[in-house]
Amino acid sequence: MTAGPFNFALIGVAGYIAVRHLQAIRETGNNLLSALDPFDSVGVIDSYFPEADFFVEFERFDRHIDKLKRIGTRIDYVTICSPNYLHDSHIRFAMRQGADAICEKPLVLNPWNLDALAEIEKETGKKIYNVLQLRLHPSIIALKEKIDKGPQDKVYDIDLSYVTSRGHWYHISWKGDIQKSGGVATNIGVHFFDMLTWIFGPVSENIVHLSDSQRAAGFLRLEKARVRWLLSIDYNDLPPGIKKLNQRTYRSITVDNEEIEFSDGFSELHTKTYRNTLDGKGFGLDEARRSIETVYTIRNSKPVGLKGEYHPCIEHLLKD
């Protein structure tokens, strides 16, 4: 690991995923100096960095970071866990303060935002890192190694199913607003699309069969794969066996009808991401591009219904 410890600020500390970042900052031996969130239910900070300053107003947070800089206390990294539509703005804030940015997925909502951020990287000399934790999962790494060593002209058949049921609150929150979250495919699916294009190559065809506030489904043709995918936040889409176990999340990826087991090992992936990043091996803007372009196309495509190759689980939803 490069010389540390480093000083961090965190934007969006009251959010669901922020605790994994707090844990990662602590487990990599670094310091959280300041945190921001408009919501003040942030007692979790006491378990990690009780001495961190906390703000509910961006203006006061901004002023505090500037004050630290003026007295010689440098913020090395700003971690961004804010709502998706604010990522671009908060990344820019980090770089204006002379800090690198570590940002939750999706890095931005639109592909052209990546081009603008690349210019700011050049201007400031600072770096933007994306959290693409599936690339660090042992099962996914093993799958990539298998595909890389396999026949180069082979095209694999893949079914991806991800149902992570959410309550009524989801649609009231920013996550239910497509302008703020990017919709279901972006909000819960972008890291799967990153993983698939990382392993199987770029997208040559992107068809959407179903897209609404609860679910999205479609077909991707990649360089080395044909992918039927379904993403859902509707409890009713869970397999009966999962419901009987009183579970609310179901993940499944099959490659040529062989199940890829990756249900375990998620709790350590953010810490691994931080170690990679601090070692200079983080995932930058270029690494995010394929998945951002994929979900942007999905979000702006008109669903075609039951045409072509579609995920079998949507047939009952779209039949007349």
C-alpha positions as CSV (number, residue, x, y, z in Angstrom):
1,M,0.0,0.0,0.0
2,T,1.2,3.5,-0.8
3,A,2.2,5.8,2.1
4,G,-0.5,6.8,4.4
5,P,-2.6,7.2,6.4
6,F,-4.8,9.3,4.2
7,N,-7.5,11.8,5.1
8,F,-11.0,11.3,3.8
9,A,-14.2,13.2,3.5
10,L,-17.5,11.4,2.8
11,I,-20.6,12.7,1.0
12,G,-23.8,10.7,1.6
13,V,-22.9,9.1,5.0
14,A,-26.5,8.4,5.9
15,G,-27.1,6.2,2.9
16,Y,-27.4,2.4,2.8
17,I,-23.9,1.7,1.3
18,A,-22.0,4.3,3.3
19,V,-21.3,1.9,6.2
20,R,-19.2,-0.3,3.8
21,H,-17.1,2.8,3.0
22,L,-16.7,3.7,6.6
23,Q,-15.5,0.1,7.3
24,A,-13.2,0.2,4.3
25,I,-11.6,3.5,5.3
26,R,-11.0,2.2,8.8
27,E,-9.7,-1.2,7.8
28,T,-7.2,0.3,5.4
29,G,-5.8,2.4,8.3
30,N,-7.0,5.8,7.2
31,N,-8.9,8.7,8.7
32,L,-12.4,10.2,8.1
33,L,-12.2,13.9,9.0
34,S,-15.6,15.1,7.7
35,A,-18.9,13.8,6.5
36,L,-22.0,15.3,4.8
37,D,-25.6,14.2,4.5
38,P,-28.9,16.2,4.6
39,F,-30.3,13.5,6.8
40,D,-28.9,13.4,10.4
41,S,-29.6,9.8,11.3
42,V,-25.9,9.0,11.2
43,G,-25.1,7.5,14.6
44,V,-23.3,4.7,12.7
45,I,-20.3,7.1,12.5
46,D,-19.7,6.5,16.2
47,S,-18.7,2.9,15.4
48,Y,-16.0,4.0,13.1
49,F,-14.9,7.7,13.3
50,P,-16.6,9.4,16.3
51,E,-14.3,12.4,16.0
52,A,-15.3,13.2,12.4
53,D,-17.1,16.5,11.8
54,F,-20.6,16.2,10.4
55,F,-22.6,18.6,8.3
56,V,-26.2,18.6,7.0
57,E,-25.6,21.6,4.7
58,F,-23.3,21.4,1.7
59,E,-22.3,25.0,2.0
60,R,-21.0,24.6,5.5
61,F,-19.3,21.3,4.6
62,D,-17.6,23.1,1.6
63,R,-16.5,25.9,3.9
64,H,-15.1,23.4,6.4
65,I,-13.1,21.5,3.8
66,D,-11.7,24.8,2.5
67,K,-10.8,25.9,6.1
68,L,-8.9,22.6,6.6
69,K,-7.0,23.1,3.4
70,R,-6.0,26.7,4.5
71,I,-4.6,25.5,7.8
72,G,-2.6,22.8,6.1
73,T,-4.8,19.7,6.7
74,R,-5.2,18.1,3.3
75,I,-8.2,16.0,2.2
76,D,-6.7,13.3,0.1
77,Y,-9.9,11.5,-1.0
78,V,-13.5,12.4,-1.1
79,T,-15.8,9.3,-1.0
80,I,-19.1,9.8,-2.8
81,C,-22.2,7.8,-1.7
82,S,-24.8,10.4,-2.7
83,P,-27.8,9.9,-5.0
84,N,-26.8,8.9,-8.5
85,Y,-27.7,12.2,-10.2
86,L,-25.4,14.1,-7.8
87,H,-22.3,12.1,-8.4
88,D,-21.0,14.2,-11.3
89,S,-21.3,17.4,-9.2
90,H,-19.7,15.9,-6.1
91,I,-16.8,14.5,-8.1
92,R,-16.2,18.0,-9.4
93,F,-16.2,19.3,-5.9
94,A,-13.6,16.8,-4.8
95,M,-11.3,17.7,-7.6
96,R,-11.7,21.4,-7.0
97,Q,-10.6,20.7,-3.4
98,G,-7.4,19.0,-4.7
99,A,-8.7,15.5,-3.7
100,D,-9.1,12.3,-5.7
101,A,-12.6,10.9,-5.8
102,I,-13.9,7.4,-4.9
103,C,-17.4,7.2,-6.2
104,E,-20.1,4.6,-5.9
105,K,-21.7,3.2,-9.0
106,P,-23.0,4.4,-11.3
107,L,-20.2,6.9,-11.7
108,V,-22.5,9.1,-13.8
109,L,-25.8,8.7,-15.6
110,N,-24.8,9.8,-19.1
111,P,-21.8,8.8,-21.2
112,W,-20.9,12.4,-22.1
113,N,-20.4,13.2,-18.4
114,L,-17.4,10.9,-18.5
115,D,-15.8,13.0,-21.3
116,A,-16.3,16.2,-19.3
117,L,-14.8,14.6,-16.1
118,A,-11.8,13.3,-18.2
119,E,-11.1,17.0,-19.0
120,I,-11.2,17.9,-15.3
121,E,-8.8,15.1,-14.5
122,K,-6.3,16.6,-17.0
123,E,-6.8,20.1,-15.6
124,T,-6.4,19.2,-12.0
125,G,-4.1,16.2,-12.1
126,K,-6.4,14.4,-9.7
127,K,-8.1,11.0,-10.3
128,I,-11.6,9.6,-10.3
129,Y,-12.1,6.0,-9.1
130,N,-15.2,3.9,-9.5
131,V,-16.4,1.2,-7.1
132,L,-16.7,-1.9,-9.4
133,Q,-16.6,-4.5,-6.6
134,L,-17.7,-7.5,-8.6
135,R,-14.4,-7.4,-10.5
136,L,-12.8,-8.3,-7.2
137,H,-15.1,-11.2,-6.3
138,P,-13.2,-14.5,-6.3
139,S,-15.9,-16.3,-8.3
140,I,-16.0,-13.6,-10.9
141,I,-12.2,-13.5,-11.2
142,A,-12.2,-17.2,-11.7
143,L,-14.8,-17.0,-14.4
144,K,-12.9,-14.3,-16.3
145,E,-9.7,-16.4,-16.1
146,K,-11.7,-19.4,-17.5
147,I,-13.1,-17.4,-20.4
148,D,-9.7,-15.8,-21.1
149,K,-8.1,-19.2,-21.3
150,G,-11.0,-20.8,-23.3
151,P,-11.5,-20.8,-27.1
152,Q,-11.3,-17.2,-28.4
153,D,-14.1,-17.7,-30.9
154,K,-16.6,-19.3,-28.5
155,V,-19.8,-17.4,-27.8
156,Y,-21.4,-18.3,-24.4
157,D,-25.1,-18.3,-23.6
158,I,-25.8,-16.4,-20.3
159,D,-28.9,-15.9,-18.2
160,L,-28.7,-13.2,-15.6
161,S,-31.5,-12.9,-13.0
162,Y,-31.3,-10.4,-10.1
163,V,-34.4,-9.7,-7.9
164,T,-33.8,-7.5,-4.9
165,S,-37.2,-6.7,-3.5
166,R,-37.9,-3.3,-2.2
167,G,-40.9,-1.8,-0.3
168,H,-43.1,1.1,-1.1
169,W,-40.5,3.5,0.2
170,Y,-38.3,2.9,-2.8
171,H,-40.7,4.7,-5.2
172,I,-41.0,7.7,-2.9
173,S,-37.3,8.1,-2.5
174,W,-34.9,9.5,-5.1
175,K,-34.3,5.9,-6.3
176,G,-37.8,5.7,-7.7
177,D,-37.3,8.8,-9.8
178,I,-35.7,7.8,-13.1
179,Q,-34.2,11.3,-13.6
180,K,-32.3,10.9,-10.3
181,S,-31.5,7.2,-10.2
182,G,-31.5,6.3,-13.9
183,G,-34.2,3.6,-13.3
184,V,-34.0,0.0,-12.3
185,A,-31.4,-1.1,-14.8
186,T,-29.0,1.6,-13.8
187,N,-29.6,1.6,-10.1
188,I,-29.4,-2.1,-9.4
189,G,-27.9,-3.4,-12.6
190,V,-25.0,-1.3,-13.6
191,H,-22.4,-3.4,-11.8
192,F,-23.7,-6.6,-13.4
193,F,-23.4,-5.0,-16.9
194,D,-19.9,-3.9,-15.9
195,M,-18.9,-7.4,-14.9
196,L,-20.4,-9.0,-18.0
197,T,-18.7,-6.6,-20.5
198,W,-15.4,-6.9,-18.5
199,I,-15.4,-10.6,-19.0
200,F,-17.2,-11.1,-22.3
201,G,-16.3,-8.0,-24.3
202,P,-18.1,-4.9,-25.6
203,V,-21.8,-4.7,-26.6
204,S,-22.8,-5.0,-30.2
205,E,-26.6,-5.3,-29.7
206,N,-28.7,-4.0,-26.9
207,I,-32.5,-4.9,-27.0
208,V,-34.9,-4.0,-24.2
209,H,-38.0,-6.3,-23.9
210,L,-39.5,-4.8,-20.7
211,S,-38.9,-1.6,-18.7
212,D,-41.1,-0.1,-16.0
213,S,-40.7,1.2,-12.4
214,Q,-40.4,-2.3,-11.0
215,R,-38.3,-4.2,-13.4
216,A,-36.3,-4.3,-16.7
217,A,-35.3,-7.1,-19.0
218,G,-33.6,-7.4,-22.3
219,F,-30.9,-9.1,-24.4
220,L,-27.3,-8.2,-24.9
221,R,-25.0,-9.5,-27.6
222,L,-21.4,-9.2,-26.5
223,E,-18.2,-10.1,-28.2
224,K,-18.2,-13.5,-26.5
225,A,-21.7,-13.9,-25.1
226,R,-25.4,-13.8,-25.7
227,V,-27.1,-12.5,-22.5
228,R,-30.7,-12.7,-21.5
229,W,-31.2,-10.5,-18.4
230,L,-33.8,-9.6,-15.9
231,L,-33.6,-7.1,-13.0
232,S,-36.4,-6.5,-10.6
233,I,-37.3,-4.9,-7.3
234,D,-40.7,-6.6,-7.2
235,Y,-41.1,-9.3,-4.4
236,N,-43.5,-11.2,-6.6
237,D,-40.7,-12.0,-9.0
238,L,-38.7,-14.0,-6.5
239,P,-38.6,-17.7,-7.1
240,P,-41.0,-19.6,-4.7
241,G,-38.1,-21.4,-3.0
242,I,-36.5,-18.1,-2.1
243,K,-39.8,-16.8,-0.6
244,K,-40.1,-20.0,1.5
245,L,-36.8,-19.2,3.0
246,N,-38.0,-15.7,3.9
247,Q,-35.3,-14.2,1.8
248,R,-35.9,-11.0,-0.3
249,T,-32.9,-11.2,-2.7
250,Y,-32.1,-13.7,-5.5
251,R,-29.0,-13.6,-7.7
252,S,-28.4,-16.1,-10.5
253,I,-25.9,-16.2,-13.4
254,T,-25.7,-19.2,-15.6
255,V,-23.1,-19.6,-18.3
256,D,-24.0,-22.4,-20.8
257,N,-26.5,-23.6,-18.2
258,E,-23.8,-23.8,-15.5
259,E,-24.6,-21.8,-12.4
260,I,-21.9,-19.4,-11.2
261,E,-21.9,-19.3,-7.4
262,F,-21.2,-15.8,-6.1
263,S,-23.7,-15.3,-3.4
264,D,-21.1,-15.0,-0.6
265,G,-18.0,-12.8,-0.2
266,F,-19.7,-9.4,-0.8
267,S,-18.9,-7.9,2.7
268,E,-15.2,-7.6,2.0
269,L,-15.3,-6.2,-1.5
270,H,-15.4,-2.5,-0.6
271,T,-12.3,-2.9,1.5
272,K,-10.6,-4.7,-1.4
273,T,-11.6,-1.9,-3.6
274,Y,-10.0,0.7,-1.3
275,R,-6.8,-1.4,-1.0
276,N,-6.6,-1.6,-4.8
277,T,-7.3,2.1,-5.2
278,L,-4.8,3.2,-2.6
279,D,-2.2,0.9,-4.3
280,G,-2.7,2.8,-7.5
281,K,-4.8,0.0,-9.2
282,G,-8.3,1.6,-8.9
283,F,-10.9,1.5,-11.6
284,G,-10.9,4.8,-13.5
285,L,-13.1,6.6,-15.9
286,D,-12.3,4.3,-18.9
287,E,-13.3,1.3,-16.8
288,A,-16.8,2.7,-16.2
289,R,-17.6,3.6,-19.8
290,R,-19.0,0.3,-21.2
291,S,-21.5,-0.1,-18.3
292,I,-22.5,3.6,-18.4
293,E,-23.2,3.4,-22.2
294,T,-25.1,0.1,-21.7
295,V,-27.5,1.4,-19.1
296,Y,-27.9,4.7,-20.9
297,T,-29.0,2.8,-24.0
298,I,-31.4,0.6,-22.0
299,R,-32.9,3.7,-20.3
300,N,-33.6,5.4,-23.6
301,S,-34.8,2.4,-25.6
302,K,-38.4,1.5,-26.4
303,P,-39.3,-2.0,-25.1
304,V,-40.1,-4.4,-27.9
305,G,-42.1,-7.0,-25.9
306,L,-41.8,-10.7,-26.5
307,K,-39.6,-10.5,-29.6
308,G,-36.3,-12.2,-30.3
309,E,-34.4,-13.8,-27.4
310,Y,-36.0,-12.8,-24.1
311,H,-35.6,-13.9,-20.5
312,P,-38.0,-16.7,-19.8
313,C,-39.3,-15.2,-16.6
314,I,-40.9,-12.3,-18.4
315,E,-43.1,-14.3,-20.6
316,H,-46.1,-14.4,-18.1
317,L,-45.7,-10.6,-17.6
318,L,-46.1,-9.6,-21.2
319,K,-48.5,-12.2,-22.7
320,D,-51.7,-10.7,-23.9
